[in-house]
Amino acid sequence: MKTRNRVSQTILAAALAGSALLAASSAFAQEVVVEQPRMIPVGVQINIGWHGDRYWDGHRYWAHDEWMHRHPHDRDPRRDRDHRY
């Protein structure tokens, strides 16, 4: 009877240890879901010819440049209005 009791205790202890291992390993087996990084849309607006709140025209620029080369000693009417210089 002692042998039978000892075998049943060993089986019971092994079953208890196995269930404890199973419970412990399943507690840490969590799947972490990580989304892929996405590009954030940026408000890009392309306006050809506009520079800030002014319209930029290459023809007017080169006409002014030619006028300045032909009149090197005259004052520049565009620069006189600008107080940054």
C-alpha positions in Angstrom: 0.0 0.0 0.0 2.9 2.3 0.7 4.2 1.8 -2.8 0.9 2.6 -4.3 0.5 5.7 -2.1 4.0 6.8 -3.0 3.4 6.3 -6.8 0.1 8.3 -6.6 1.9 11.1 -4.7 4.6 11.2 -7.4 2.1 11.3 -10.2 0.1 14.0 -8.4 3.3 16.1 -7.8 4.3 15.7 -11.5 0.9 16.7 -12.7 0.9 19.7 -10.3 4.4 20.8 -11.5 3.4 20.3 -15.1 0.3 22.4 -14.8 2.2 25.1 -12.9 4.8 25.2 -15.7 2.0 25.4 -18.3 0.3 28.2 -16.5 3.5 30.1 -16.0 4.6 29.8 -19.6 1.2 30.8 -21.0 1.1 33.9 -18.8 4.2 35.3 -20.6 3.2 34.2 -24.1 1.6 37.5 -25.1 1.7 38.6 -28.7 2.8 42.2 -29.1 1.1 43.9 -32.0 3.3 46.8 -33.4 2.0 48.7 -36.4 4.3 49.7 -39.2 5.3 53.4 -39.2 3.4 55.5 -41.6 4.3 58.7 -43.3 2.4 61.7 -42.0 0.8 63.7 -44.7 2.1 67.3 -44.9 0.2 70.2 -46.4 2.5 71.0 -49.3 1.3 73.7 -51.7 3.2 74.6 -54.9 2.4 77.9 -56.5 4.6 78.7 -59.4 5.4 82.3 -59.6 4.4 83.3 -56.1 7.0 84.3 -53.5 5.3 84.8 -50.2 2.5 87.2 -51.0 4.1 88.6 -54.1 4.1 87.4 -57.7 7.6 86.7 -59.0 8.1 87.4 -62.7 11.4 86.6 -64.3 10.8 89.1 -67.2 10.3 92.0 -64.8 13.4 90.9 -62.9 15.6 90.9 -66.0 14.1 94.1 -67.3 15.0 95.8 -64.0 18.5 94.3 -64.1 19.1 95.6 -67.6 17.8 99.0 -66.6 20.3 99.0 -63.6 23.2 98.2 -66.0 22.2 101.0 -68.4 21.8 103.5 -65.5 24.6 102.7 -63.0 24.6 106.1 -61.3 20.8 106.5 -60.9 19.0 105.5 -57.8 17.1 102.2 -57.7 13.4 102.9 -57.2 12.8 99.4 -55.9 15.5 99.6 -53.3 14.5 103.0 -52.0 11.1 101.7 -50.8 12.8 98.8 -49.0 13.9 99.8 -45.5 15.9 96.7 -44.9 19.0 97.9 -46.7 
